[in-house]
Amino acid sequence: MKRRTLISHGVMLAIAAVLPTLTVAADLSDTVAAVKPSIVGVGTHLQTRSPAIVFSGTGFVVGDGLSVITNAHVVADKLSTQGKETLGIVVRDGDRILFRPATLAALNRDHDLAHLRLSGAPLPALRLAERDEAREGQALAFTGFPLGMVLGLYPATHRALLAAITPIVRPSLAARRLDARAIAQLQKAPFSIYQLDGTAYPGNSGSPVYDPATGIVVAVINMVFVKGLKETAISAPSGITYAVPASHVRALLQQP
Protein backbone atom coordinates (compact mmCIF):
# COMPACT_ATOMS: atom_id res chain seq x y z
CA MET A 1 0.00 0.00 0.00
CA LYS A 2 2.83 2.36 0.90
CA ARG A 3 4.64 1.50 -2.37
CA ARG A 4 1.48 2.24 -4.38
CA THR A 5 1.09 5.57 -2.59
CA LEU A 6 4.66 6.53 -3.42
CA ILE A 7 4.15 5.62 -7.08
CA SER A 8 0.94 7.63 -7.22
CA HIS A 9 2.69 10.57 -5.60
CA GLY A 10 5.47 10.35 -8.19
CA VAL A 11 2.96 10.30 -11.04
CA MET A 12 1.22 13.35 -9.62
CA LEU A 13 4.52 15.22 -9.39
CA ALA A 14 5.31 14.33 -13.01
CA ILE A 15 1.89 15.55 -14.16
CA ALA A 16 2.30 18.75 -12.16
CA ALA A 17 5.66 19.38 -13.83
CA VAL A 18 4.15 18.98 -17.30
CA LEU A 19 0.97 20.99 -16.72
CA PRO A 20 2.60 24.48 -16.83
CA THR A 21 4.17 23.64 -20.19
CA LEU A 22 0.85 22.41 -21.56
CA THR A 23 -0.90 25.54 -20.28
CA VAL A 24 1.65 27.84 -21.92
CA ALA A 25 1.33 25.90 -25.19
CA ALA A 26 -2.46 26.21 -25.07
CA ASP A 27 -2.21 29.92 -24.28
CA LEU A 28 0.23 30.50 -27.15
CA SER A 29 -2.00 28.69 -29.63
CA ASP A 30 -4.92 30.91 -28.71
CA THR A 31 -2.72 34.01 -28.67
CA VAL A 32 -1.23 33.31 -32.11
CA ALA A 33 -4.72 33.02 -33.59
CA ALA A 34 -5.55 36.45 -32.13
CA VAL A 35 -2.24 38.06 -33.17
CA LYS A 36 -2.04 36.92 -36.81
CA PRO A 37 -4.77 39.25 -38.20
CA SER A 38 -2.67 42.22 -37.00
CA ILE A 39 0.52 41.13 -38.81
CA VAL A 40 1.18 42.77 -42.20
CA GLY A 41 3.93 42.92 -44.75
CA VAL A 42 5.57 46.27 -45.49
CA GLY A 43 6.82 47.23 -48.94
CA THR A 44 6.20 49.25 -52.06
CA HIS A 45 4.01 48.96 -55.14
CA LEU A 46 4.98 49.99 -58.65
CA GLN A 47 2.60 49.01 -61.43
CA THR A 48 5.25 48.92 -64.15
CA ARG A 49 7.58 46.67 -62.13
CA SER A 50 7.64 42.87 -62.10
CA PRO A 51 6.71 41.89 -59.51
CA ALA A 52 4.69 45.00 -58.83
CA ILE A 53 4.85 44.49 -55.06
CA VAL A 54 8.25 44.37 -53.34
CA PHE A 55 8.29 43.11 -49.73
CA SER A 56 10.81 44.73 -47.37
CA GLY A 57 9.81 43.61 -43.86
CA THR A 58 7.10 42.89 -41.31
CA GLY A 59 4.80 45.34 -39.56
CA PHE A 60 1.99 45.12 -37.02
CA VAL A 61 -1.16 47.14 -36.41
CA VAL A 62 -1.70 49.17 -33.22
CA GLY A 63 -3.87 51.97 -31.86
CA ASP A 64 -7.02 52.71 -33.83
CA GLY A 65 -6.34 49.97 -36.39
CA LEU A 66 -4.88 52.42 -38.92
CA SER A 67 -1.36 52.70 -37.44
CA VAL A 68 1.35 50.23 -38.47
CA ILE A 69 4.69 49.88 -36.69
CA THR A 70 7.82 48.56 -38.39
CA ASN A 71 11.58 49.21 -38.47
CA ALA A 72 12.87 52.42 -40.02
CA HIS A 73 15.28 50.45 -42.18
CA VAL A 74 12.31 48.55 -43.65
CA VAL A 75 10.86 51.77 -45.11
CA ALA A 76 12.30 52.76 -48.48
CA ASP A 77 14.48 55.89 -48.33
CA LYS A 78 13.39 56.97 -51.80
CA LEU A 79 10.41 56.07 -53.93
CA SER A 80 10.42 56.12 -57.71
CA THR A 81 8.68 59.30 -58.86
CA GLN A 82 8.62 58.28 -62.53
CA GLY A 83 6.41 55.25 -62.06
CA LYS A 84 4.52 56.48 -59.01
CA GLU A 85 5.94 53.93 -56.58
CA THR A 86 3.80 53.76 -53.44
CA LEU A 87 4.66 52.87 -49.84
CA GLY A 88 2.20 50.59 -48.11
CA ILE A 89 1.34 47.28 -46.51
CA VAL A 90 0.74 43.84 -47.96
CA VAL A 91 -2.09 41.66 -46.64
CA ARG A 92 -3.64 38.37 -47.63
CA ASP A 93 -7.33 38.10 -48.48
CA GLY A 94 -7.98 34.42 -49.05
CA ASP A 95 -5.90 33.47 -52.09
CA ARG A 96 -5.28 37.09 -53.07
CA ILE A 97 -2.41 39.37 -52.08
CA LEU A 98 -3.62 42.93 -51.55
CA PHE A 99 -1.62 46.14 -51.30
CA ARG A 100 -2.88 49.05 -49.18
CA PRO A 101 -1.15 52.43 -49.60
CA ALA A 102 0.20 54.10 -46.48
CA THR A 103 1.87 57.36 -45.53
CA LEU A 104 4.92 57.74 -43.32
CA ALA A 105 3.61 59.42 -40.16
CA ALA A 106 6.79 59.37 -38.07
CA LEU A 107 10.33 58.03 -38.23
CA ASN A 108 12.82 57.43 -35.42
CA ARG A 109 16.18 56.35 -36.82
CA ASP A 110 17.85 56.34 -33.39
CA HIS A 111 15.61 53.44 -32.35
CA ASP A 112 15.04 52.20 -35.92
CA LEU A 113 11.25 52.53 -35.77
CA ALA A 114 8.67 53.80 -38.25
CA HIS A 115 4.99 54.64 -37.94
CA LEU A 116 2.84 54.23 -41.04
CA ARG A 117 -0.76 55.45 -41.37
CA LEU A 118 -3.45 53.75 -43.38
CA SER A 119 -6.73 55.07 -44.69
CA GLY A 120 -9.96 53.14 -45.09
CA ALA A 121 -11.19 50.31 -42.90
CA PRO A 122 -9.21 49.67 -39.71
CA LEU A 123 -7.47 46.35 -39.06
CA PRO A 124 -7.37 44.41 -35.78
CA ALA A 125 -4.83 46.09 -33.48
CA LEU A 126 -2.37 44.69 -30.92
CA ARG A 127 -1.93 46.18 -27.45
CA LEU A 128 1.38 47.72 -26.43
CA ALA A 129 2.89 47.15 -22.99
CA GLU A 130 2.33 50.18 -20.77
CA ARG A 131 5.86 49.98 -19.35
CA ASP A 132 9.08 48.11 -20.11
CA GLU A 133 8.71 45.45 -17.44
CA ALA A 134 10.01 42.42 -19.36
CA ARG A 135 12.48 40.37 -17.31
CA GLU A 136 15.46 38.25 -18.25
CA GLY A 137 14.39 34.62 -18.47
CA GLN A 138 10.85 35.53 -19.53
CA ALA A 139 9.24 33.43 -22.25
CA LEU A 140 8.19 35.45 -25.30
CA ALA A 141 7.05 34.88 -28.89
CA PHE A 142 7.20 36.81 -32.14
CA THR A 143 5.21 36.54 -35.37
CA GLY A 144 6.17 37.76 -38.82
CA PHE A 145 7.37 36.79 -42.27
CA PRO A 146 10.85 35.18 -41.90
CA LEU A 147 11.75 35.21 -45.59
CA GLY A 148 9.15 37.62 -46.84
CA MET A 149 7.02 36.53 -49.76
CA VAL A 150 9.42 33.74 -50.72
CA LEU A 151 7.48 31.37 -48.46
CA GLY A 152 4.17 33.02 -49.23
CA LEU A 153 2.50 35.67 -47.12
CA TYR A 154 1.78 33.41 -44.16
CA PRO A 155 2.78 34.69 -40.71
CA ALA A 156 5.09 32.34 -38.82
CA THR A 157 5.50 32.29 -35.04
CA HIS A 158 8.70 31.58 -33.11
CA ARG A 159 9.28 31.13 -29.39
CA ALA A 160 11.98 33.20 -27.73
CA LEU A 161 13.53 33.61 -24.32
CA LEU A 162 14.59 37.04 -23.11
CA ALA A 163 18.25 36.13 -22.68
CA ALA A 164 19.59 39.55 -21.67
CA ILE A 165 18.75 43.24 -21.48
CA THR A 166 21.86 44.95 -22.80
CA PRO A 167 23.12 48.38 -23.90
CA ILE A 168 22.66 49.23 -27.58
CA VAL A 169 26.42 49.57 -28.20
CA ARG A 170 28.71 46.66 -27.58
CA PRO A 171 31.95 47.74 -25.82
CA SER A 172 34.87 47.69 -28.24
CA LEU A 173 37.95 45.69 -27.30
CA ALA A 174 40.24 48.31 -28.79
CA ALA A 175 39.95 51.85 -30.14
CA ARG A 176 40.97 50.71 -33.62
CA ARG A 177 37.79 48.59 -33.78
CA LEU A 178 35.52 51.61 -33.35
CA ASP A 179 34.02 52.70 -36.65
CA ALA A 180 32.23 55.97 -37.44
CA ARG A 181 28.81 54.46 -36.84
CA ALA A 182 29.73 53.10 -33.39
CA ILE A 183 31.34 56.41 -32.38
CA ALA A 184 28.23 58.34 -33.45
CA GLN A 185 26.05 55.99 -31.39
CA LEU A 186 28.27 56.41 -28.31
CA GLN A 187 27.63 60.15 -28.47
CA LYS A 188 23.86 59.65 -28.19
CA ALA A 189 21.83 58.92 -25.09
CA PRO A 190 22.19 55.20 -24.29
CA PHE A 191 19.24 52.85 -24.23
CA SER A 192 18.77 49.15 -23.63
CA ILE A 193 17.63 46.51 -26.06
CA TYR A 194 16.44 42.93 -25.63
CA GLN A 195 18.68 40.06 -26.64
CA LEU A 196 16.55 37.04 -27.50
CA ASP A 197 17.36 33.35 -27.46
CA GLY A 198 15.33 32.78 -30.61
CA THR A 199 16.13 32.79 -34.30
CA ALA A 200 14.70 35.51 -36.52
CA TYR A 201 15.39 36.13 -40.20
CA PRO A 202 15.73 39.30 -42.31
CA GLY A 203 12.02 39.34 -43.20
CA ASN A 204 11.19 39.35 -39.48
CA SER A 205 12.41 42.93 -39.12
CA GLY A 206 9.50 44.84 -37.61
CA SER A 207 7.80 41.77 -36.10
CA PRO A 208 6.09 42.22 -32.72
CA VAL A 209 7.55 40.42 -29.70
CA TYR A 210 4.77 39.62 -27.26
CA ASP A 211 3.72 37.80 -24.11
CA PRO A 212 2.56 34.29 -25.16
CA ALA A 213 -0.36 34.37 -22.72
CA THR A 214 -1.76 37.85 -23.42
CA GLY A 215 -0.46 38.94 -26.84
CA ILE A 216 0.67 42.27 -25.36
CA VAL A 217 3.60 43.61 -27.39
CA VAL A 218 6.78 44.21 -25.38
CA ALA A 219 9.27 44.85 -28.20
CA VAL A 220 9.93 44.99 -31.95
CA ILE A 221 12.33 42.61 -33.72
CA ASN A 222 15.32 44.29 -35.30
CA MET A 223 17.66 42.29 -37.52
CA VAL A 224 19.91 44.88 -39.16
CA PHE A 225 20.37 48.12 -37.25
CA VAL A 226 21.08 46.68 -33.79
CA LYS A 227 23.14 43.76 -35.05
CA GLY A 228 25.38 46.15 -37.00
CA LEU A 229 26.06 48.19 -33.88
CA LYS A 230 26.56 45.34 -31.43
CA GLU A 231 28.38 42.83 -33.59
CA THR A 232 30.82 44.87 -35.64
CA ALA A 233 33.68 42.95 -34.05
CA ILE A 234 32.24 39.60 -35.11
CA SER A 235 33.15 38.42 -38.59
CA ALA A 236 30.40 35.79 -38.87
CA PRO A 237 26.70 36.08 -37.95
CA SER A 238 26.00 34.91 -34.41
CA GLY A 239 22.34 34.02 -34.80
CA ILE A 240 21.42 36.30 -31.90
CA THR A 241 18.17 38.21 -32.31
CA TYR A 242 17.61 41.72 -30.93
CA ALA A 243 14.44 43.67 -30.20
CA VAL A 244 13.67 47.31 -29.40
CA PRO A 245 11.51 47.78 -26.25
CA ALA A 246 7.90 48.90 -26.74
CA SER A 247 8.35 52.15 -24.80
CA HIS A 248 10.06 53.60 -27.88
CA VAL A 249 7.02 52.64 -29.98
CA ARG A 250 4.73 54.48 -27.58
CA ALA A 251 6.94 57.58 -27.84
CA LEU A 252 6.89 57.35 -31.63
CA LEU A 253 3.08 57.19 -31.70
CA GLN A 254 2.89 60.37 -29.63
CA GLN A 255 4.91 62.38 -32.13
CA PRO A 256 2.76 65.01 -33.90
N, C-alpha and C positions, 0 to 999 in steps of 0.2 A: 504493500500500500504506500509506504514511504517512497519507494523507488518510482512508482507511478506518479506520485505527487511531484517529485523532482523533475521527471520528464515533462509533465504538463507545465510546470513552471518555466522550464527551459523553452518550450514551444511558445509560451506566451511572451517571453522576453524576445524571442526571434521575431514574432509577429509585430511586437511593439517597435522593434528596430526598423522594420520594413515600412510600417504604416506612414511615417512622415514622408518618406520618399514617394510612396504612392499618392499621398495627398498633394505634394508639390507637383507631381506629374499631371494629376487631374486638374489642378488649378491652372497649370501652364497651358494645357490643351484648351480649356475654356477661354483663357486670356488671349491666346493666339487667334482664336476665332473672332474675338472682339477687336483685336488690334489690326488684323489684315486689311479691313476696309479703309483704314486711314493711311495705308502705305502707298506711296505713289512714286513713279519714276520722274526724274527731272532731266530735261534736255531741250533741244530746239527743233523747230520744224521749218523746212524749206521745201516748197513745192517742187522746185526744179531739180532737187537733189535726189540721188538714189543710194540708200533709202531716204525718204523724205524726213523721217524722224531719226534723230541721233540721240541716244541715251548717254547721259554723263554721270548719273549718280542716283541715289535714293533720297526721298523726302518723306515727311509725314505731316499730317494735317493737325492743326491745333486751333484753339480759340473758338471763333464763330463758324468754323468749318470752311473758311475762305483764306486762311493763312497756312502757308506751307513752310516748314523749316528744312533746311539742308545745309551743306557746307558751302562756304564762299568759293572754294576752289572748284566746286561742281558747276557753278554758274559761269557761263561763257563771258569772257572779258569783252569781246566784241562780237556783234552780230552782223551778218552780211546785209548791207543796205540795198545792194543791187537786186537781190532776189526776195527781199522782204522776209528774212529769217526771223522767226519768232521764238521767244523764250516761253517755256511752259512746262506742264506736267503731262505724264503719260499714264493712262489708266486702262484697265481691261474691262470691257463690257461684254461678257460672254466670250465669244470667239473673236471679237473685234478689239483692236487696239485704238484707243481714242487719244487725241491730243487736245489739251485745254490750254489756251494762251494764259500767260501770267505776267504780272509786272513785278519788277524788283522794288520792294518797299523799303528794305533796309539791308545794309551790308556791314559786317564787322570782321575785318580781315585779321585783327589781333587774335580773335578767338575762332576764326575761320567758320563763321556762321552767316547764313543769308535767310532773309524773310521774303517770301514771294506772296503776292496777293492774286487771288482768283476773282472772277466775276461769275455770275450765274448761280446755279444751285449749290448750296453748301454740301460738303462731304462730312462723313463722321469724323469727329475730332478726338484726339488723345489728350489726357490730362497731364499737365506738367507738375513735377514735385514742387511744393511750396518753398522748400529749403533744401540745401545740399546736405542731406543727412545720411547718404550712403556710407556703409562701413566696409572696411577691408574684410574679406571673407564672405561677404554677402553674395548670395546667388542672384544672378540677373539673366536677362535674355535680350536678344535684339533680332529685329526682323527687317529684311530688305532684299535687294536683288544682287547677290554675290558677284555675278558676272554679267550683270545688265540684261540685255535682251537676247544674249547668246543662248541662254537656257529658257527663253520665253519669259514673259512678264508674270512670273508667279512668285510671290513673296516667300522667302525661305527664312526659317527661324533657327537660331543657334543659341545654345546655353553659354553662359559665361560666368566666371567668378571674378569678383572685384579683387584682384591680386594686390594692388597697391594704389595709394593716392600719392602722386609724386609731382614735383615741380615741372613746369613746362620745358625748361632747359636742362639738359643733362650736363653735369659738370664736366669740363674738358680736362683731360689728363695733362695736357701741356698747352701753352699759349699758341704754339704753331698749329694746333688742331682747330683753333677758333677761326671760323670763316665769317664773312661779312654778315650773313644772315643771323648766325648765333650771337654775334656782338650786338647787332641791332635789337635782338630779343632781350638780351641782358639789360639793356638800357630802359626797357619798359617795365611797368609794374608787374611783378610776378603773379602767377596764378597756378593753381593745381589742376591736374588732369587725372583721369582714371586709367589705370593700366589693367587690362582685362586678360584673364586666362581663358581666351576663346579666340577662335580663328575667324577673322573677317577678310573680305576680298575687296579689290578696288571698287567694285560696284556697290559695296555696302556703305561707302562714304555718304553720310547724311542719315543713316538708319537710326531709329530711336532705340535707346537702351532702357529697359523698363523692368519693374518689379514683376516677377512671374505670377504672383498671386493677384495683383491689382491692375496691372497694365499701366501704372503711373510712370511717366518718363522721367528718368533721373539723369540722362546724359545723351549725347549724340556721337555716334561713331565717327572717327576721323582716321583716314588711312594714308594721307599724304602729308599734310601740313605738320602735324605733331611728330610723325615718324621722322621727317626730315630734320627737325630740330633736335630730337632726342637721340637719334641714332646716326649722326654724321660720322662718328668714329667707328662705326661697324661697316665692314665692307660687304657683308651678305645680309639679306633680310633675316630678321630674327623670328618673325611670325607673331610678335607681340601686337596686340590691338590696343588702341588708345581711344578715349572718348572724352568729350568736353562736357563738363557738368551743366545741368539744366538751368542753373541760375543765370548763366550768360544768355540763354535763350529768352528767359523772362525779361532781361534787360533789353535785349534786341527788340522784342515785341512792344516795348514801351517807348521806343524811339519815335518821334513825330514823323 
